[in-house]
């Protein structure tokens, strides 16, 4: 099939485009949010083809994957009047947990009979009010980066974008207390100035924004992965850390309890419990490596790429029919 989708979520799309189809990704001269085109820091196959809005007007499109509310109107305009869900089969993929008056949060696609709403976690499907729209859950899949864990650096790896702006949502306010237990290396976009913002000495909170391949190598050198996020769908960086063989110290919120099994790390909603787990891993590298190996096995079993692509192939075949 020729599948139209926007480049919205680089990590998720990297897994999705490993399938057997041709993936049409809009590109605009400014490469803005609606026309990013192919990824520059993720390895995408040649089956991902950039298309300008003009080229899309007459392009054969078998299915549209929508990911943001405004994309339905955009697709209809760029596809020359073909309406997703009516003239072209469509799936709406919801990446995020609801934000607002939770749990009374109505989904933008609620009560639609012309498309399938796909959630990436069971938590999301539970908390979004989708009305009568038919829903599915297809859990994340990860392109396996391999067991790279060394844990040679007695520091914690944290991956988050824009921690200053996003604040409590991603647990930025919890970092000072956790940094007392273990020095932090925070990776992600717009992390500059985080240590000063938190009033931490530079060595207790270092930051960097790295391409994915370099990021995985850097993460795997840290002793454990710290996931202080209060409210998220299910961070792909958490699942990538587990694939790398890293033990996890995480808040027991949203879908994390489904991913981080006993023996793979520590889950708790008590910051002091997370701080103690951090100290334990710093003092006992062997225990960290053993928990990390179990974390990798658990992630491979539940969030492997083969299962992910199989689930999507079933849904795409059904919707396109």
C-alpha positions, -999 to +999 in steps of 0.1 A: +000+000+000+009+037-003+004+051+031+003+088+038+015+100+072+031+131+086+065+130+103+053+138+138+070+114+162+105+103+149+110+073+172+075+058+166+077+064+129+111+047+127+095+015+138+063+019+117+082+024+084+100-009+088+068-025+074+064-037+038+046-006+024+055+027+007+053+056+031+045+090+017+057+118+040+048+154+032+076+179+028+074+217+025+101+242+016+104+253+053+103+218+066+079+230+093+057+209+115+034+199+086+063+192+061+093+178+080+099+152+053+123+123+060+141+121+093+176+133+095+187+117+128+168+084+125+176+056+100+146+053+077+145+029+047+141+040+011+104+031+012+098+064+029+093+089+001+089+126+004+060+142-014+052+179-018+016+191-014+014+195-052+027+160-058+002+146-033-028+160-052-027+132-078-006+106-059-021+072-054-029+069-017-044+037-002-046+048+034-040+078+056-026+077+091-037+108+110-019+119+142-031+154+149-067+169+147-059+194+119-044+167+096-078+156+083-085+190+067-049+192+055-051+158+039-083+166+021-069+198+007-035+183-003-052+151-018-073+172-041-106+168-022-102+132-012-115+129+024-098+106+049-123+081+062-147+087+033-128+087+001-096+072+014-094+047+043-081+063+075-067+055+109-063+081+136-032+073+158-033+088+192+002+090+207-007+109+239-024+105+272-054+130+275-045+164+288-071+187+304-101+177+326-090+141+331-107+117+331-135+137+314-115+143+283-133+138+250-112+128+221-113+149+189-123+118+170-151+108+194-183+094+178-169+090+143-179+060+122-156+066+093-122+058+109-104+036+134-089+052+165-057+035+175-041+041+209-005+032+218-013+021+254-043+006+272-040+034+297-047+059+269-077+041+256-091+039+292-087+076+299-097+091+266-135+094+261-138+081+225-176+080+224-188+055+198-157+055+177-142+021+172-108+018+190-078-005+190-046-006+211-013-013+193+014-011+218+048+003+209+075-016+191+112-008+191+139-013+165+163-033+187+195-012+193+211-043+208+224-051+243+249-022+247+248-017+284+281-013+303+269+010+332+305+020+336+296+056+346+280+059+381+254+083+368+217+082+359+205+087+323+173+108+318+158+114+284+133+143+281+126+171+257+120+207+269+122+199+307+121+235+317+089+243+297+072+211+305+080+212+342+059+190+365+045+170+336+079+153+330+089+155+367+115+183+363+107+195+398+118+160+412+153+162+397+170+182+424+162+156+452+171+127+429+203+144+419+214+142+455+212+104+452+228+101+418+244+126+394+222+131+363+229+132+326+198+146+309+195+141+272+170+157+249+160+188+230+162+222+247+178+210+279+204+238+279+204+257+312+186+230+331+211+228+359+210+266+365+172+265+364+171+238+391+199+254+411+221+224+407+259+223+404+268+215+367+284+181+376+251+170+392+230+177+361+247+176+327+228+180+295+232+170+258+211+167+227+224+137+206+214+119+175+196+086+182+226+063+176+249+084+197+222+087+224+218+050+227+256+045+232+257+073+258+226+060+277+241+025+279+272+038+296+252+052+325+244+029+355+206+031+353+177+049+335+157+074+355+121+080+344+105+107+367+077+115+343+043+121+360+020+121+329+029+106+296+017+080+272+046+056+276+080+071+269+097+054+240+130+063+256+121+042+286+115+012+263+147+019+244+167+020+277+153-014+286+162-028+251+198-015+258+199-036+289+195-008+314+178-011+348+150+014+354+140+037+383+106+052+375+075+067+388+046+042+389+024+063+368+003+059+336+015+028+317+049+024+333+036-004+356+028-025+325+063-021+311+086-022+341+082-057+356+095-069+390+132-076+388+138-051+360+141-020+382+122+000+408+087+015+404+073+038+430+054+070+435+076+079+465+106+100+454+125+088+485+121+052+473+134+061+439+164+079+455+172+048+475+170+026+444+194+050+427+219+048+455+217+010+455+225+008+418+255+031+422+268+010+450+261-024+433+270-024+396+264-062+394+228-059+406+222-031+381+235-053+353+214-082+363+182-061+365+191-045+332+194-079+315+159-088+328+146-055+316+159-062+281+142-096+280+109-081+292+111-054+266+119-077+238+090-100+247+063-072+249+077-044+227+095-062+200+094-049+164+080-082+149+049-081+171+044-044+165+045-047+127+022-078+128-004-059+148-002-029+124-004-052+093-036-067+107-052-034+113-041-018+080-054-047+060-087-046+078-092-008+074-081-007+038-105-035+029 
